[in-house]
């Protein structure tokens, strides 16, 4: 299979590209390296040292004997170049990771909100329009988020994308299947809900084949391929904007820093290990929808946990203390979250769940690179609104400034 990985230099894109290449697929990465530019903007670096992309690709060819090409273009801007790439490279599948992926970053200021909307929605639409323009039967697999559903359940597990509803009519009632109602909690999540509507339209109008993967929060950083050589190491974000909650806890524990729980810690989230992320994407590529089928929506997660539960787990393993801080997010203090992930389980996924052994391995890696940590970047200070900024105090960053 010939696969283009859009955003292939990023946290999920890089290990996915290596995973597919290792299994014999022809892979090329499309990336304008904007994520590295955001590191410079924020004045932070990955915990793990990330070599320049040409060095990473050369290292992969050296250790695997397989080549991954890089195409430098900007989705949402370089449309003609994208169409030409689809024509000349002739992919069977395109994996779309090329969106700004951090909710806190999307809420930092009006500038960051506008950047996230412009980047994410235009990138997605250009990919769809370019597939139509190319006249190729390309399967698009998109990395979405569980956050499109919101963080609560209405007395039943969240289904995989679609909900059966009963409509009252003048002559009785009618059954209909609709997209599960969206409830985005940030500008980032809002762009993913817009992606859903774009996908629905292009499937209806142009019969594109699309899989939308609603992913939970990723923990861990390494896969079998990224462990082969230090030059292949995946990025590990720990800062308050891009660091996911469990990874940040493990960094804090490695430094002897209190584990920062924002609010009560009663927020329940869906989680998935990075190794399961790459497996799920491969499963999705091997089980595409047929032309004319509705968008295939799969919940790409393996378990749900409360934030405080995660902190207590890390505290037991490491002895770290827990500190409670004001929550920068506009959200409920606690929520329930039940999620269906039957489709990936039926396709053969054997989930990696949170376990002491894996957490210890990640904590050891965190300690190995602890000298690269800027402790001042750990706190979450991007406030959702002026009220949340006032609760956080002088460190808060918010658009009202």
Protein Blocks (a to p, Z undefined) as FASTA:
>chain_A
ZZddehilbmklmmmmmmmmmnopacddddehlmmmmmmmnopacfbacddfklmmmmmm
mmnopacddddddehklmmlmmmmmmmnopabdcdfbbcfbfklmmmpmklmmmmmmmmm
mmmmmmmmmmmmnopacdddddddfklnopadehiacdehiacdddddfklcaddddddd
dddfbfklmmmmmmmmmmmmmmmmnopacddddddddedjbdfklmmpmklpccddfbfk
lmcfklmmmmmmmnopacddehjllaccddddfklmmmmmmmmmmmccdehiacdddddd
fbdcdfklmmmmmmmmnopacdddddfbdcdfbdcddddfklmmmnopacddddfklmmm
mmmmmmmmmmmpcfklmpccbdfblklmmmnommbccfkZZ
